[in-house]
Amino acid sequence: MKWYVTFFGMLISVVLVRAAESLIITTSIPAQPALIRNDKNSLARVVVDMPPGQTDLLQVIHFSIDGSTELESLTLQAGDDIGAFKPKIIGNIQNNIKQSVSIRCDAKLQSGKNVFWLKGKLKPAANLLKTISAKCTLVETKMGRISANDLSPSVRQRIGIALRKHMDDGVHTYRIPALTTTTKGTLLCVYDMRRRKSRDLQEDIDIGLSRSTDGGATWEPQRVIMDMGKYGGLPEEQNGCSDPGIIVDQRTGDIFCFAVWMNGKPGKHQWNADGSEPGFEIGKSAQFMMVRSKDDGRTWTKPENLTSQLKKEAWWLFAPSPQHGINLKDGTLVMPSQGRDEKGREFSTIMTSTNRGASWIIGQPAIIGSSECQAVELEDGSIMLNMRNEKDRAKEQDRLRLVYVTKDRGKTWFPHESNRKSLIEPRCNGSLIRVDYQEAGKKKHVLLFANPHSQKGRTHQTIQISFDEGKTWPKSHHLLLDEGRGAGYASLTRVDEDHIGIVYEGSQAHLVFEKIPLRELLYPKSNHTVKDK
């Protein structure tokens, strides 16, 4: 009888082992950042694929977490494939997160795919220069122990900050960031505060500012720097300000922030039909507004209307481009701008000032069929304008950035050799900056470009680098920040000698800030970065 029991036990063990071996376990890391201020960042996805007609009981999931010291808590959820539709919490760990974590749970495994998500909350002081890599190593079920197959072995999640989220300070939507660095090294990010809903003008929109004096590690409480209130006796939803552009005078430290203001015209949009009209009249033509700071962005002047000084009367619209401006080597201020010409057609150009912003000269349209743009100075002193393409909309394969150059500060323009060739887009704003650095004692420079790297939708927010003044953008140096869908606008700045900062409209928050070592962009390594797919 004893041998029978032993044999039967062995037979059951073999059956269980074979049943366990029939399970397929996969683990993967989403190519997106983990954000401070987000309670549940998706760190790892675990899929237990049960054979047809078979069920089991999940008992323990084991994880290996590189970067665990940056985490405050972990939660294991069972639910749908994206972890969004009321997933069930089946386990959690609070404080003192170790590199090896085992989460006990009792979850019934059904036939087919069973999806689990490891969610994590970051410490408020998590290091922005570190990354996190969380992977399932082993799954224990009632049938046995099964190792997981890693589907994303080179992916690591960057740590960022959810700079602005839905309903922060009671604001429904934050959009259209423009990021810059002051002469004192302070980071300033201006943006739309869309108070009631997500839509563009006309709506109740003010211009907000976030300010950081420690390289982006922490940010001061939000400031409202442009609000037209109830001008003309109209409600605030008929006095919206939007699309902020910002420029720092590197010689004086003065900061100028521009935006477009609409008065009246409920339900209209400044880029469509008569949302803005020829002439200068408030209530008919959208207005070009400015506020100024002389104390490193702490306080700001009341809005000043520059419309009649800048806009040609025949143009339907003249507005700032929602990016930051630049200083040329000779101190000239250059602010990218955009508008609609005398026929209502969209265009991009620049405005320049040689007297510290007291007056501005408006360039000629670079090309009809362009809009939101960013300017950089090339080595020969010419100015490159990288533009959103409004010209080629119908076919995905035609959605390519427009790139033009001027040698006379906007009087005349000619296409750059990368025009409509090198940089793809889904019809969205993009950011372009020049970065000077030294290598082996030699002065060098590169161009950095950020946008959703797609022609289909605003996904795959990516930074690219060019070593030849925008002629080529090697795939070996593409840095994918967020593969998910967001509103897509991005803005780059130089934080300090060694770091680049970016604010973008991401999939994990309305506005995301990340800080990236310049060396990582110049000399990428697969084990340091989330790689483009």
N, C-alpha and C positions, 0 to 999 in steps of 0.2 A: 504493500500500500504506500510505503514511504517513497519508493522509486517512482510510483505513479504521480504522486503530488509534485515531486521534484521535476519530472518530465513535463507535467502540465504547466508548471510555473515557467519553465524554460520556454515552452511553446508560446505562452502568453507574451513573454519578454520579446521573443523574436517577432511575433505579430505586431507588437507595439512599436518596436524599432523600425520595422518595415513601413508601418503606417506613418511614423514620424518622418521617415526618410522621404515619403511621398509628398510631404509639405514643401512648399517653396517660399522662402523668406527673403525679402529684398529690403534694403535700407537705402535711403537717398537723402541728400541735403538740398533744399530749395536754393536756387541761385538768387538770393535776395539778402539784404542786410538784417542783422538783429539790432533792434533799436531801443535805446534808453527812452523811457516814458511809455513804451508799449508793454502792457501787462503780459501778453502771451505771444511771444515771437515763435514762429514755427522753426524749430531747430532740426528736426529729423522726421521723415515719413517712413513708417514701417508697414509693409504689406505682407500679410500671411495668406497665402493662396492655398485654399483647401481643395482637394480633389472632389469631383462630383459625387454627391450623395454622402459625403463624409462630414462629421462634426467633431469638435474637440473642445477642451477647456484651456484657455490661456491662463498661465499661473504667474510667470515672471518674465519681464523683458530686461535684458542687460544692455547697458550703453557704455561706450567709451567717449568721454567728452574732453577734448583738448580746448583749453580756455575756460575751464569750469570755474576758476577763481573770479571770473567776471559776472557770474550768475548769482542771483538772489534766491530764486526758487524754480522748481520744475513741476510740470503737470503732464500727465499722460492722458490723452483723450482718445476715445473710440468714436468714430462717426463716419462722415462721408469722405470723399476723396480729397477735398480741399480743406476740410476741418472747419467749415463755416456754418453749417446748418445744425445748430444746437447740438454739438457733439457732447457725448457723455464723458464726464471725468471719471477715470477708473484708478487713478493713483497720483500722488504728489509727494514732493520733497521740499522742505523749507530750510533755507540757510545751510551753510557749511557744505556746499556742493563739492563732491569729490570727482576725480578724473574717471573713476569707475563707479557706475551707478546701477543699482538693481531695483527695479520698481515692481512690487508685488501687486497683482491684480487678479480678479476673477471675472473673466470675460468669455462668453460663449463664442466659439468660432463656428461660423456657418459655412456651408459649401460655397466655394467661390472666393472672391477677394474680400479680406477683412483689413480695413485700413486703420492705422493708429498714428497719432501725431505726438511727438515730444515737443511740448511748448516750454518756453523759458522766459523769465523776467530778469532783466539785467539790473545790476546794482546802479544806483544813480551816478556813481563816480567811476563807472566802467571805463577802461582805457580805450580811447578811440583808435589807437594805433594797433590794437590787438585784434585777433580773429577768433572765431569759435568753429569747431568741427565736432558735431555730435553724431555718433554712429551706433546703430544697433549691432551688437556683436553676437548675441545668443538669445534664443527664445526658448522658454520652457513651457511645455504644454503637458497635459495629463499623459499624453502618449510618449513624450520624451523631450530631448534637448536638440535643437536644430540651430546651426550656424546661419548667419544672414549673409546674403550676397550683396556686396557694396556696389551700387550703380553709379556713384559719383565720387570716386576715390580722390580726385584732386580738388574738390570744391571745399572752400572754407568761407564762412560768413563774416563779413566785416561788421564791426560795431559802429553804429551811427546814432544819431539823435532824431527822434520824432520832433522836429523843431516846431511844427504847427500841425494840429490835428483837428478833426471835426469837432466843433463846439468848444474849442479852447476859447476862453473869455467870451463865451456865448455866441461866437461867430460860426455860421453854418459851414463855410468853405473858405479855405486859403488857397490862393493861386498866384501865378505869374511872379516868381521870385527873381530878384536881381541882387547879386552878391558882390561886395567889394571890400577892399582893405584900406583903411585910412593911413595917413602918414605916421600915426602912432601905433600902427599894428592892430588896431581895433577892427573886428569884422562887423560889417553892417549888411543886413539883408532886408530889403524892402519887398513888399508884396501886396496883393489885393486882399482886403478883408471883406469877403462877400457875406454880408451879415444875415440875409434872409434865405438865400438859396444859392445854387452853384452857377447860375447863368451869368453871361457877360453883361456889359452895359446894354441898355439902361437898366440899372438896379441900384439898390442901396449898398454901395461899395466905397470903402475908405482905403487909404494907403497906410499900411502898418509897417513897423520897423522892429526887428530883433537885433540886439547888440551884444557882442561878446568881446571881452578884453583879455581872455586867456586862450586864444587860439581855437575857440569853438568848444572847449570843454564844458563851459557853462554859459548861459544866456540870460540877460536881464529881462525883467518883465516887458511885455510888448508895449510899444508906444504907438499912438495914432499921430501921424505927422501931416496928413492931408485929409480934411473933412469939410465939404462945402455946405454941410448942414441943410437948412431949408431955404437956400437962396431963392430969391424971387417969389417967396411965399409958396413954393412947391414942396411937397414932401421929400424926405431923404431918398426915397427910391426913384426920384426924378432928379437927383443931384449926385450921381455916382462919379467917382474918380477911379481910374484903372490904368493898368499897363505901366508901372513905374520903371523909369530908367534912372541910373545914379552915376555920378562921376565925382572923383576926388581930385582936386587941384594939388598935385604933388609938391608944388612950391609954397603955397600958402596954407595948405591944410583945409581950405574951404571945401564944403561938400554941397553939391547941387542934386536935388531929386526932382525929376520931372514926371508928369502924368497927364493923361487926357481926361477932361471933365465934360460931362454931358448935362445940360440943363433942359428939362422938359423931355419931349419925345418919348413918352412911355411906350414900351414894346419895340422900340427901334434899336438898331445897332449901327455904330459909327462907320462900319465897313460896308454896310449894305444900303443901297438905294439912297433915300434922303435922310438916313440916320445922321449924316453930317452933310452940310451944304456949302457951296461957295460963299465967299465973304468972311466977315469976322463976327457977325452978330451972335451974342449969347442967346441960346435957345434955338438957333438954327445950325450954326457950325459948331462942331466939337472944339473945345478950347484947350490950348497948350499951357499947362500950369507948372509952376516951379515953387519949391520951398528950399531954403538954404540953412546950413548949419556951420557955425564958426567954432564950435566947441567939441569937435570929434563925435558929433552925432547925438549929443545929450539933449540939446534943445534945437528947435527949428522955427524959422520965421513963418508968418502967415502966408498963405498961397498968393503968388503973384501971377498975373495973367500976361503971357508973352505972345499970345496969338497974333496980334496985329504986327508985332515986330518980326515974327518968324515966317508965318504962313503967307504964301502968295494968294492974293484975293481970289484968283480964278480956281485955285485948288479946292477940292471938296473937303480935304482933310489934311492936317499935318500934325503928327504926334511923335512922341519919343518911342524908340524901340525899347522894349522891356529887357534891357541888359545894362551892363555898366560901360561907361565911356573910358577913353584912354588918354594918356599924355604922350605927345610926340617927344622926341629927343630934344627939340628946341623949346619945349614947354607949352606948345599949342594944345589946347583941349579939343578933343574929338568925341562927339556924342553921336552914336548911330541913331537914325531916325527913319520915319516911314510916313506914307500918306497916300492920298488919292489925287490924281492930277486933274486938269481941267475937264477931262472926259470921265472922271470917276474911276480911273484905272489905278490899281495898286502899284506902289513903287517903294524902293528903299534908297536912302542916301545918307549923308553925314552932315552935321552942323559943327563948325569949328569956331574957336575963340582964341584970339591972340592977346586979349587984354583981361585975362583972369575971369572970364565969364561976364564982363560988363556988357558985351554985345556978341552976337553970333552971326556967322555967314553960313547960309544954307547952300549945299551943293545941288547939282543937277541930279535928277533920278538916274540911278545906276542902270536899271533895266526895268521896263514895265512888266508887271506880273511877278513882283517880289514884295516881301513885307518884312516881318521881324528879322533883324540882322545884328551882326556883331563885327566890330572893326578891330584890326591889328596893324601895327606898323611893321613893314618888312625891312630887311637889312639895308636896302637902297633908299629908304625913306618914303617909299610909296605906301599907300594904305590899301589893305585888302578888306573887302566887305563880303562876308559870308552870309547868305540870305535864305530865308524860307522861300520855297518855290510855290507860287500861286499860279504859275504858268502851265505846269503839267500836272493836272489833277486826275484825269480820267483813268489812266493805266498805271498800275503799280510799278511797272518797270521804268516808268518815266519820272518817278518821284526821287529826284536827285537835287542836291543843294546847288544853288546859283552862287557863283564866286566871281566877283569883278574886282578890278584894281584901278586906282587913280594915282597919277603922279603929280597932279596939280590941285589936290585937296578938294576934289569933288566937281571940278569944272567939266572934266571929261573922264570917261570910263572905258575900259576895255576888258574883255573876258580873260580870266586867268586860265591857264592850261588845264586846271582841274574842274572848270565850270561844267556842271551837269555830267560829271564823269566819276569822281572819286568818292563822294560822300552821299550815302543814301539817307532818306528821311520818309516819314509817314505824313508829311505836311504838318510841321511842328516847329516851334522855336528851337534854336540851338545856341551853344556857347563856344566861343573861340578866344583863346588868350595866347600871348607870346610869353615864353619863360626863358630868361637868360640864366646861364649857369657856367661854371668852370669845370673842365675835365683835364686832369694832368697839367694844370696851369694855363690851359688855353680857354679863351672865351668862346662859348657856344650858345646856341639858342634852338628851341624847338617850338612848335605850335601844338597846343592841346585843343581838342574839339570834343564836345559832349552833346549827345542827343539820343533819342530812342533809335537804336540801330536796326531799323526795320522799314520796309516799304508797305507793310500791311496795317499795322496799328502801333500805338504808343507803348511798346514793350521794349525790353532789352536796352535799358538805359546804360550807355557805354561811353567810356572815355577813350579817345584815340590820340595818337601822337604822330607828328610829322617831323622828320629831320631835314627836309628839303623845302621848307617854306610852303607847305601845303600841296606839293606836287603829288606825293604819295603818302599813304597812311597804312603802313604794314600791319597785316593781321596778327603778326607775332606780338604786337604791342597793343592789342585791344584789351581793355579792362572792363569786363561786364560787372555792373554794380547791382542791377535789379532786372531779372527777366520778366517780372510781372507787369501787368498793365497799370499805368498811372496816367495822369494828365500830361506828363512828359516833358514839360519845360524844365530847363537846367541852366545853371549859372555857375561858372568857375571863377576862382580868384587865387592869387598867390598868398597863402597864409603867412609864410616866412620863407627864409632861404631854403629850407628843407622840405616844406610841405605845401600841398595843394588842397584847397577847400572847394567843395561843391554843395550847392543846395539844388535839389530837384524834386519834381512832383512824382512821387513814387507809388508803388503798390501797397506799401505798409504804413504810409502817413501822407497827409496832404503835402507837407514840405519836409524833406529829409536832408540832414546835414551829414556829410562824411569828410574825414580828413585823411589824406593819402600821402605817404612819403614820395617825394619826387623821384628818388632812386628806384622805387618800384615801377614807376612808369618808364623810366629810362632803361632799366635793366630788369625786365620782368622775369620771375621765376614761378613755375607752376605750383610750387608748394606755398607760395605767399599770396596767391590771388585767386579770385573767382574767375575762371577762364571763359572766354566766349565759346559758344557751342558751334 
